[in-house]
Amino acid sequence: MTKQTTIGNSFTVSGVGLHSNSPVNVRVLPAPAYTGYLFRRTDLNNFEIPAAPQFVAHVSYATTLMKSGVMIATVEHLLSALMGSGVDNAIIEVDSLEVPILDGSSEQWIELIEQAGIVALSAPRAFLKVLKKIEVTEGNRSISISPADEFRITCEIDFNHPMIGKQRGELCLYNGRAAYDSYIAKIAPARTFGFVHELEMLRKSGLCQGGSLENAIALTPDGMLNTEPLRFADEFVRHKILDIIGDLALAGMPILGHVHAVRSGHGLHTMLLSNLLRDRAAWEVTRHND
């Protein structure tokens, strides 16, 4: 039987928010079993916001949590790193309204988690096992989750851009140590991306104020502005998988199910999770992933 985990030691990191451009300091601490992922706003008397679907407030270009009017934004890359490396419980202290974007991927979070170490707790790990297919569709965009004995993600994207086009990627978690190694090597380094022609509109809307070539792939009509080459030929679909893992981490426990996403985004990811959890016949909690 698998045991719950947390990090072995606390770690800190500083950066800026992608959308707010606010400087922010983060400290991630070990947490006891059954904590899940808990955000703590140290600038607001240690106000706590659990990473849970009922606290999702905004999903426009990032996933934002809010409780009693207090927000914590752009949580998906850190949550993806925690889930993708097998950490079940952590307390995340943040002294501003947004988790830092770092380099736009989860790679630095993974490095910090690996340095801190991962330790087993005495409590058994619970899994959210999907029992029937749940699907959310918006036009030509969709995401579904079906019964499976592992957490498998199949993701398809389609952008009318010479560097992207149609891409398809897949990842499995919770079927052995190699699955975590696959996330760390193949998914965590993939950076977020955006289109230069959308930047002015986003900034007028108060978004992407901290965006730069150091934390995102900036796509022009026929290429990109970045001098650093792509980390993978299909870096774009890999980052979408990274986002899906981060958004579904809001379930509060590892999921056993097959996710199939087509042109999805944060809104569809969190809607899928909410619809799944609302349908009590669609899932059960089990202590076994075999």
Secondary structure as UniProt FT lines:
FT   STRAND          3..7
FT   STRAND          11..16
FT   TURN            18..20
FT   STRAND          23..29
FT   TURN            33..34
FT   STRAND          37..41
FT   HELIX           42..44
FT   TURN            45..46
FT   STRAND          47..50
FT   HELIX           53..55
FT   STRAND          56..58
FT   STRAND          64..67
FT   TURN            68..69
FT   STRAND          70..73
FT   HELIX           76..84
FT   TURN            85..86
FT   STRAND          89..94
FT   TURN            102..103
FT   HELIX           107..116
FT   STRAND          118..124
FT   STRAND          127..130
FT   STRAND          134..138
FT   TURN            139..140
FT   STRAND          141..146
FT   STRAND          151..159
FT   TURN            162..164
FT   STRAND          165..173
FT   HELIX           177..182
FT   HELIX           183..187
FT   TURN            188..189
FT   STRAND          193..195
FT   HELIX           196..204
FT   TURN            205..206
FT   TURN            209..210
FT   TURN            213..215
FT   STRAND          217..220
FT   TURN            221..222
FT   STRAND          223..224
FT   TURN            233..234
FT   HELIX           235..248
FT   HELIX           249..251
FT   STRAND          255..262
FT   HELIX           266..278
FT   HELIX           280..282
FT   STRAND          283..286
//
